[in-house]
Amino acid sequence: MVIATPHRHTRCGEDRAASAMARPGRNENCHCGSGRKYKRCCLDRDESTARKARAAALPPWLIDSRKKLYQFEKYACNVFGVPHILQSFSDSRQDPTYPTFDVANSLFHAALLRLPSINALEGDLKEADFQQLLGFKPQQDVKAFSAEVIGNVLDKLDLDGPRKGLEDVIWKAERNKAFREGSYATLRCVAIDGWEPFASYDRCCPQCLERLVPVKNPKTGEVEKRVQYYHRFVVAMLIGPTIDVVLAIEPVRNEEARREIGLVEAGHEGELTAGLRLIDSLHETYGSFIDAVVCDALYANGPVMTKLDDYGYGGFIVLKKEDNEPLKEALALWDQLGPCDEYDDDERKEHIVLWDVDDIETLSTYEGKVRAIKAVVTHKDGTQKTWCLGIVGDRARKVGRRAALKITRSRWHIENTAFNQWVKHWNLSHVYRHSANALMAVLLLWSLVFNLLQLFIYRRLKRARRPKDPTDTIRHIVEVMARDLGSISHPIPWSALLDSS
């Protein structure tokens, strides 16, 4: 039996056609002849049957335990079908000795337990408790497979597998109403931002980006320019008051990577180019699941606003350049009209004054109207910060001033909940394997685990999110899981879980 997933936009026309032939859309009549909508008939029944089969394959010692690691495994397997997601991964190795599933499963749990490197994972593959976590018969001090095997799989892994796994988790969480209460002003908002996790003066790969950086020579004391190699990505995260989950990741391509896909433009592309491509990908994959995009001042231009309009998305965009439209016009109008709202935010202990103008049409590269809001935020210590934001899209422009400010400020979730946490606690500033394919494979796999942990902690365990440091709760749960690893007495039956489909 194939586990059905909610209908969604796919990445290309061929996939979309194949999906349509395989099953009707969520709101179309079911093919079974019942006359009911597919999402209320066979889709629900198939998922329910598959979930029961997965639950039946789980051993009682795992189901009945209150240990956090066991609870997570049960939640990931039973609710989201993680074994089948990992089983769908494939790579281009010829006649492999070790199945892709076993290697992908080891990487999945390396991400879960936040192992710092592939070599650290190889060390754990010698430990009996970690072997049993992966379903192997325990053989202490005999590694299940080597770091070389793991690196080879990462280099050759088909990235469509982890991408689709990431999407499947989002759609299943949506069907379970995980995001119904986590929105701002009834809008599902997605933050988009660039991220550069690491850079080096020595290590590089064919798809590294390059730049000249002034560096002081320790011997001569003179400042010299050295070539620095780095990778940059653009990340899309669904943001909410409680749960933040990664939707997609797009790499910024260097000149060689662009040539490989047939582009003739010279030089590296910028974050904006990759960001526009990411918006296209989000629309193809998630469609109207997304209501609005929140982004920084880099995206305050006509092409981005036009693309958001074309896809029916709203946009909340930070404005910074005072000599550029639409901020230039907004500043003049704010001076004429004066502030329109003033209030105290008791929770944040802030005093906020707002200016608001609408129907700005001075941006020559954008045919729509822009609403512009300025907020002067005074903190309890007397310091001030000014926020200027442009809003596009009919539905987004109707949002209240206070809600619009809250949405724009929530863009920092992608910095605090994702980037800062990934570098500080998920070891993603470390290069697990330096090839373009391996880097993306690691980011997608780690994002899959990150999303599942978010859903597990805030939905399944119903833990409160701590606003000052949202990483505290997750970090504590992972530490508890690591301690639970030593209590596993039998191998987890992954083969039975796979057979349950």
C-alpha positions as CSV (number, residue, x, y, z in Angstrom):
1,M,0.0,0.0,0.0
2,V,1.3,3.5,-0.9
3,I,0.9,6.0,1.9
4,A,-1.1,8.8,0.4
5,T,-0.1,12.4,1.0
6,P,-2.1,15.6,0.6
7,H,-2.3,17.0,-2.9
8,R,0.2,19.7,-3.5
9,H,2.0,21.6,-6.3
10,T,5.0,19.6,-7.5
11,R,8.4,20.7,-8.8
12,C,7.8,20.1,-12.5
13,G,5.0,19.6,-15.0
14,E,5.8,15.9,-15.4
15,D,5.6,15.2,-11.7
16,R,2.4,17.2,-11.6
17,A,0.9,15.1,-14.4
18,A,2.0,11.9,-12.8
19,S,0.5,13.0,-9.4
20,A,-2.8,13.8,-11.1
21,M,-3.0,10.4,-12.8
22,A,-2.2,8.6,-9.5
23,R,-4.9,10.2,-7.5
24,P,-7.5,13.0,-7.6
25,G,-7.0,16.4,-6.0
26,R,-7.9,16.9,-2.3
27,N,-11.2,18.7,-3.3
28,E,-12.2,16.4,-6.2
29,N,-14.5,13.4,-5.9
30,C,-12.8,10.2,-4.8
31,H,-12.1,7.5,-7.5
32,C,-13.8,4.9,-5.3
33,G,-17.3,6.0,-6.4
34,S,-18.4,7.0,-2.9
35,G,-19.2,10.6,-4.1
36,R,-17.2,12.0,-1.2
37,K,-14.3,14.4,-1.5
38,Y,-11.0,12.6,-1.8
39,K,-9.5,14.2,1.2
40,R,-12.4,13.0,3.3
41,C,-12.6,9.6,1.8
42,C,-9.8,7.3,0.6
43,L,-7.0,9.8,1.5
44,D,-8.0,9.8,5.1
45,R,-8.7,6.1,5.1
46,D,-5.4,5.2,3.5
47,E,-3.5,7.3,5.9
48,S,-5.4,5.9,8.9
49,T,-4.7,2.3,7.7
50,A,-1.0,3.0,7.2
51,R,-0.7,4.7,10.6
52,K,-2.3,1.7,12.3
53,A,0.0,-0.7,10.5
54,R,3.0,1.4,11.6
55,A,1.8,1.4,15.2
56,A,1.3,-2.4,15.1
57,A,4.9,-2.8,14.0
58,L,6.3,-0.9,16.9
59,P,7.4,-3.1,19.9
60,P,5.5,-2.7,23.2
61,W,8.7,-1.7,25.1
62,L,9.0,1.3,22.8
63,I,5.3,2.2,22.7
64,D,4.8,2.0,26.5
65,S,7.9,3.9,27.5
66,R,7.9,7.5,28.8
67,K,11.5,8.1,27.8
68,K,11.8,11.1,25.5
69,L,13.9,9.3,22.9
70,Y,11.3,6.4,22.7
71,Q,8.5,8.9,22.5
72,F,10.1,10.8,19.7
73,E,10.8,7.6,17.7
74,K,7.2,6.5,18.1
75,Y,5.9,10.0,17.1
76,A,8.2,10.2,14.1
77,C,7.4,6.7,12.9
78,N,3.7,6.5,13.7
79,V,2.6,10.0,12.8
80,F,5.0,11.1,10.0
81,G,6.1,7.7,8.6
82,V,9.8,8.6,8.8
83,P,11.0,5.0,8.0
84,H,9.2,5.3,4.6
85,I,10.6,8.8,4.0
86,L,14.2,7.5,4.6
87,Q,13.4,4.5,2.5
88,S,12.5,6.7,-0.4
89,F,16.1,8.1,-0.5
90,S,18.3,6.9,-3.3
91,D,21.9,7.5,-4.5
92,S,24.0,6.8,-7.5
93,R,26.4,4.3,-6.0
94,Q,26.8,1.1,-8.1
95,D,26.1,-2.2,-6.3
96,P,26.4,-0.7,-2.8
97,T,27.4,-2.9,0.1
98,Y,25.4,-0.8,2.6
99,P,21.8,0.2,1.8
100,T,21.0,3.9,1.5
101,F,18.3,3.5,4.2
102,D,20.9,2.4,6.8
103,V,23.2,5.3,6.0
104,A,20.4,7.8,5.9
105,N,19.0,6.5,9.1
106,S,22.3,6.9,10.8
107,L,22.5,10.5,9.5
108,F,19.0,11.2,10.7
109,H,19.9,10.2,14.2
110,A,23.2,12.0,14.1
111,A,21.2,15.1,13.5
112,L,18.8,14.2,16.2
113,L,21.5,13.7,18.8
114,R,23.6,16.6,17.3
115,L,26.7,14.7,16.6
116,P,29.5,17.2,15.6
117,S,31.0,15.3,12.6
118,I,31.0,12.3,10.4
119,N,33.9,10.9,12.4
120,A,31.9,11.2,15.6
121,L,29.1,9.3,13.9
122,E,31.6,6.6,12.8
123,G,32.7,6.3,16.5
124,D,29.0,5.9,17.6
125,L,28.5,3.2,15.0
126,K,30.9,1.1,17.1
127,E,28.7,1.5,20.1
128,A,26.1,-1.2,20.9
129,D,23.4,1.2,22.0
130,F,23.6,3.3,18.8
131,Q,23.7,0.2,16.7
132,Q,20.4,-1.0,18.3
133,L,18.9,2.5,17.7
134,L,19.6,1.9,14.0
135,G,18.1,-1.6,14.2
136,F,21.4,-3.6,14.0
137,K,22.4,-6.5,16.1
138,P,24.8,-5.0,18.7
139,Q,28.5,-5.7,18.2
140,Q,30.5,-3.6,20.5
141,D,33.6,-2.0,19.0
142,V,32.7,-3.2,15.5
143,K,31.4,-0.3,13.4
144,A,28.4,-0.9,11.3
145,F,30.0,1.0,8.4
146,S,32.7,3.6,7.9
147,A,32.8,7.4,7.6
148,E,34.0,6.9,4.0
149,V,30.7,5.1,3.2
150,I,28.7,8.0,4.8
151,G,30.7,10.6,2.8
152,N,30.2,8.6,-0.4
153,V,26.4,8.5,0.1
154,L,26.2,12.2,0.9
155,D,28.2,13.0,-2.3
156,K,25.9,10.8,-4.4
157,L,22.5,11.2,-2.7
158,D,19.6,12.2,-4.9
159,L,18.4,15.5,-3.2
160,D,14.8,15.0,-4.3
161,G,14.4,12.4,-1.6
162,P,15.2,14.7,1.4
163,R,13.4,17.6,-0.3
164,K,10.2,15.5,-0.7
165,G,10.6,14.2,2.8
166,L,10.7,17.7,4.2
167,E,7.6,18.6,2.2
168,D,5.7,15.4,3.3
169,V,6.3,16.3,7.0
170,I,4.9,19.8,6.4
171,W,1.8,18.5,4.6
172,K,1.1,15.8,7.3
173,A,1.5,18.4,10.0
174,E,-0.9,20.6,8.1
175,R,-3.4,17.8,7.9
176,N,-3.0,17.4,11.7
177,K,-3.9,21.1,12.1
178,A,-0.4,21.9,13.5
179,F,-0.4,25.4,11.9
180,R,-4.1,26.4,12.4
181,E,-3.4,28.3,15.6
182,G,0.1,29.5,14.8
183,S,-0.3,32.5,12.5
184,Y,-0.3,36.3,12.6
185,A,-3.5,38.1,11.7
186,T,-4.8,34.9,10.1
187,L,-1.9,34.9,7.6
188,R,0.6,32.1,7.2
189,C,3.8,34.0,6.9
190,V,7.1,32.7,5.5
191,A,10.4,34.4,6.3
192,I,13.1,34.4,3.6
193,D,16.7,35.2,4.4
194,G,20.3,34.4,3.3
195,W,22.6,32.3,5.5
196,E,26.3,31.7,5.3
197,P,27.3,29.0,7.8
198,F,31.0,28.7,7.1
199,A,33.9,30.1,5.2
200,S,37.6,29.1,4.7
201,Y,40.8,30.4,3.2
202,D,42.1,26.9,2.5
203,R,39.4,24.4,1.8
204,C,37.3,24.7,-1.3
205,C,35.2,22.7,-3.8
206,P,34.3,23.4,-7.4
207,Q,31.0,25.1,-6.4
208,C,32.4,27.3,-3.7
209,L,31.7,31.1,-3.9
210,E,34.8,33.3,-3.7
211,R,35.6,36.8,-2.5
212,L,38.7,38.8,-1.6
213,V,39.0,39.6,2.1
214,P,41.5,42.0,3.7
215,V,43.6,40.0,6.1
216,K,46.5,41.2,8.2
217,N,49.7,39.3,7.6
218,P,51.0,38.1,11.0
219,K,54.6,38.2,9.9
220,T,54.8,41.6,8.1
221,G,51.8,43.3,9.8
222,E,50.6,44.5,6.4
223,V,47.0,44.1,5.2
224,E,46.8,41.7,2.2
225,K,43.8,40.5,0.3
226,R,43.2,36.8,0.3
227,V,40.7,34.6,-1.5
228,Q,38.0,33.3,0.9
229,Y,35.8,30.4,-0.1
230,Y,32.3,30.1,1.2
231,H,28.8,28.7,0.6
232,R,25.7,30.7,0.9
233,F,22.0,29.5,1.1
234,V,18.6,31.2,1.1
235,V,16.2,29.6,3.6
236,A,12.4,29.8,3.8
237,M,10.9,29.3,7.2
238,L,7.2,29.2,8.1
239,I,7.1,31.4,11.2
240,G,4.6,31.4,14.0
241,P,4.1,32.4,17.6
242,T,5.0,28.8,18.7
243,I,6.2,26.6,15.8
244,D,8.8,27.6,13.2
245,V,9.6,25.0,10.5
246,V,11.8,25.0,7.4
247,L,10.0,24.8,4.1
248,A,12.8,24.9,1.6
249,I,16.5,25.8,1.1
250,E,18.1,27.1,-2.1
251,P,21.9,27.4,-2.7
252,V,23.5,30.6,-4.1
253,R,25.3,29.3,-7.3
254,N,28.7,30.2,-8.4
255,E,29.7,30.7,-12.0
256,E,30.6,27.0,-12.6
257,A,27.3,25.8,-11.1
258,R,25.4,28.2,-13.4
259,R,27.2,26.9,-16.4
260,E,26.3,23.3,-15.5
261,I,22.6,24.2,-15.8
262,G,23.0,26.0,-19.1
263,L,23.3,29.6,-17.9
264,V,25.9,31.8,-19.7
265,E,26.0,34.8,-17.3
266,A,29.5,35.4,-16.0
267,G,30.2,35.5,-12.3
268,H,28.4,34.3,-9.2
269,E,24.7,34.9,-8.7
270,G,23.6,37.0,-5.7
271,E,21.3,36.2,-2.8
272,L,18.4,38.0,-4.6
273,T,18.6,35.8,-7.6
274,A,18.5,32.7,-5.4
275,G,15.7,34.2,-3.3
276,L,13.6,34.8,-6.4
277,R,14.2,31.2,-7.4
278,L,13.2,30.1,-3.9
279,I,9.9,32.0,-4.2
280,D,9.2,30.2,-7.4
281,S,9.9,26.8,-5.7
282,L,7.7,27.7,-2.8
283,H,4.8,28.4,-5.0
284,E,5.3,25.3,-7.0
285,T,5.5,23.1,-3.9
286,Y,3.1,24.8,-1.4
287,G,0.8,27.0,-3.5
288,S,-1.8,28.8,-1.5
289,F,-0.7,27.2,1.7
290,I,1.4,30.3,2.0
291,D,-0.3,33.7,2.5
292,A,2.6,36.2,2.9
293,V,6.4,36.4,2.6
294,V,8.5,38.4,5.1
295,C,11.9,39.6,4.1
296,D,14.7,42.1,4.7
297,A,15.6,45.3,2.7
298,L,17.5,43.4,0.0
299,Y,14.1,42.3,-1.4
300,A,12.6,45.8,-1.4
301,N,12.4,46.1,-5.2
302,G,9.9,45.9,-8.0
303,P,10.8,42.4,-9.4
304,V,10.2,40.8,-5.9
305,M,7.0,42.7,-5.3
306,T,5.7,41.8,-8.8
307,K,6.5,38.1,-8.3
308,L,4.7,38.1,-5.0
309,D,1.7,39.7,-6.6
310,D,1.7,37.2,-9.5
311,Y,1.6,34.3,-7.0
312,G,-1.1,35.9,-4.9
313,Y,1.2,36.3,-1.9
314,G,1.4,39.3,0.4
315,G,4.7,40.8,1.2
316,F,6.1,42.5,4.4
317,I,9.4,44.0,3.4
318,V,11.8,46.0,5.6
319,L,12.6,49.4,4.0
320,K,16.0,51.1,4.7
321,K,17.3,53.1,1.8
322,E,15.9,56.6,2.3
323,D,16.8,57.8,-1.3
324,N,14.9,54.9,-2.9
325,E,11.2,54.4,-3.6
326,P,8.9,53.6,-2.0
327,L,10.5,54.8,1.3
328,K,11.5,58.2,-0.1
329,E,7.8,59.0,-0.8
330,A,6.7,57.5,2.5
331,L,9.0,59.6,4.5
332,A,7.6,62.8,2.9
333,L,4.0,61.7,3.6
334,W,4.8,60.6,7.2
335,D,6.2,64.1,7.8
336,Q,3.0,65.7,6.5
337,L,0.5,63.5,8.2
338,G,2.2,62.8,11.5
339,P,1.7,59.7,13.7
340,C,-1.6,57.9,13.6
341,D,-1.3,55.4,16.6
342,E,0.5,55.2,19.9
343,Y,0.4,52.4,22.5
344,D,2.3,50.5,25.2
345,D,3.3,46.9,24.7
346,D,3.2,45.6,28.3
347,E,4.6,42.2,27.3
348,R,7.7,43.6,25.6
349,K,7.8,46.7,27.9
350,E,7.9,49.0,25.0
351,H,6.2,52.3,23.9
352,I,5.4,52.3,20.2
353,V,4.4,55.2,17.9
354,L,3.1,54.4,14.4
355,W,2.9,56.3,11.1
356,D,0.9,54.8,8.2
357,V,0.3,55.7,4.6
358,D,-1.2,53.6,1.8
359,D,-1.6,53.7,-2.0
360,I,2.0,54.6,-2.8
361,E,2.6,54.1,-6.6
362,T,6.0,55.8,-7.1
363,L,8.0,52.6,-7.6
364,S,8.6,52.5,-11.4
365,T,9.4,48.7,-11.5
366,Y,6.2,47.7,-9.7
367,E,2.6,48.4,-11.0
368,G,0.8,47.7,-7.7
369,K,0.2,49.9,-4.6
370,V,2.5,49.8,-1.6
371,R,1.4,50.5,2.0
372,A,4.2,51.9,4.2
373,I,4.4,51.9,8.0
374,K,6.9,53.4,10.3
375,A,7.2,52.4,14.0
376,V,9.4,54.1,16.6
377,V,9.9,51.7,19.4
378,T,11.1,53.0,22.8
379,H,12.5,50.4,25.1
380,K,12.2,50.6,28.9
381,D,15.9,51.7,29.1
382,G,15.1,54.7,26.9
383,T,16.8,53.4,23.7
384,Q,14.9,53.7,20.5
385,K,14.7,51.7,17.3
386,T,12.8,52.7,14.1
387,W,11.2,50.1,11.8
388,C,10.1,51.0,8.3
389,L,8.2,48.4,6.3
390,G,6.5,48.2,3.0
391,I,3.4,46.0,2.5
392,V,2.2,44.7,-0.9
393,G,-0.7,42.4,-1.8
394,D,-4.4,43.2,-1.3
395,R,-5.0,40.9,1.7
396,A,-1.7,41.9,3.4
397,R,-2.3,45.6,3.0
398,K,-5.5,45.2,5.0
399,V,-3.7,43.9,8.1
400,G,-3.8,46.2,11.2
401,R,-0.8,48.4,11.9
402,R,0.1,46.6,15.1
403,A,-0.2,43.2,13.5
404,A,1.9,44.3,10.5
405,L,4.7,45.4,12.9
406,K,4.5,42.1,14.8
407,I,4.7,40.1,11.5
408,T,7.7,42.1,10.3
409,R,9.6,41.8,13.6
410,S,8.8,38.0,13.6
411,R,11.3,37.7,10.7
412,W,13.9,37.5,13.4
413,H,12.6,34.0,14.2
414,I,14.7,32.8,11.3
415,E,17.8,34.3,12.8
416,N,17.2,33.2,16.4
417,T,15.3,29.9,16.1
418,A,17.1,28.7,13.0
419,F,20.5,30.2,12.1
420,N,21.9,31.0,15.5
421,Q,20.6,27.7,16.9
422,W,22.0,25.7,14.0
423,V,25.5,27.2,14.4
424,K,25.6,27.1,18.2
425,H,23.9,23.8,19.0
426,W,23.4,21.8,15.7
427,N,27.1,22.0,14.6
428,L,26.1,23.3,11.1
429,S,29.0,25.7,11.0
430,H,31.1,22.5,10.7
431,V,31.6,21.1,7.2
432,Y,30.4,17.5,7.5
433,R,31.5,16.8,3.9
434,H,32.8,19.4,1.5
435,S,31.0,18.9,-1.8
436,A,28.0,20.9,-3.1
437,N,25.7,17.8,-3.0
438,A,26.8,16.7,0.5
439,L,26.3,20.2,1.9
440,M,22.7,20.4,0.6
441,A,22.0,16.8,1.7
442,V,23.2,17.6,5.3
443,L,21.1,20.8,5.4
444,L,18.0,19.1,4.2
445,L,18.4,16.1,6.5
446,W,19.1,18.3,9.5
447,S,16.1,20.5,8.6
448,L,13.9,17.5,8.5
449,V,15.0,16.5,12.0
450,F,14.7,20.2,13.2
451,N,11.1,20.3,12.0
452,L,10.2,17.0,13.6
453,L,11.7,18.2,16.9
454,Q,9.7,21.4,16.7
455,L,6.5,19.5,16.2
456,F,7.3,16.9,18.8
457,I,8.2,19.4,21.5
458,Y,5.5,22.0,21.0
459,R,2.7,19.8,19.7
460,R,3.2,16.3,21.1
461,L,4.8,17.3,24.5
462,K,2.9,20.6,24.6
463,R,5.9,22.4,26.0
464,A,5.7,26.2,26.4
465,R,8.0,28.2,24.1
466,R,10.3,30.4,26.1
467,P,10.3,33.8,24.3
468,K,13.8,34.9,25.4
469,D,15.6,31.8,24.2
470,P,13.5,29.4,22.1
471,T,16.5,27.0,21.9
472,D,16.5,26.1,25.7
473,T,13.6,23.7,25.6
474,I,14.8,21.9,22.5
475,R,18.4,21.7,23.8
476,H,17.2,20.1,27.1
477,I,15.0,17.5,25.4
478,V,17.9,16.5,23.1
479,E,20.2,16.1,26.2
480,V,17.6,13.8,27.7
481,M,17.3,11.8,24.5
482,A,21.1,11.3,24.5
483,R,20.9,9.9,28.0
484,D,18.0,7.6,27.0
485,L,20.2,6.1,24.3
486,G,22.0,3.9,26.9
487,S,18.7,2.3,28.0
488,I,17.9,0.6,24.6
489,S,17.9,-3.1,25.2
490,H,16.7,-4.4,21.8
491,P,17.2,-3.3,18.2
492,I,14.4,-1.0,16.9
493,P,12.7,-3.2,14.2
494,W,13.1,-0.8,11.2
495,S,12.6,-3.6,8.7
496,A,9.2,-4.4,10.3
497,L,8.3,-0.7,10.2
498,L,9.2,-0.6,6.5
499,D,7.2,-3.8,5.8
500,S,4.1,-2.2,7.5
501,S,3.5,-0.1,4.3
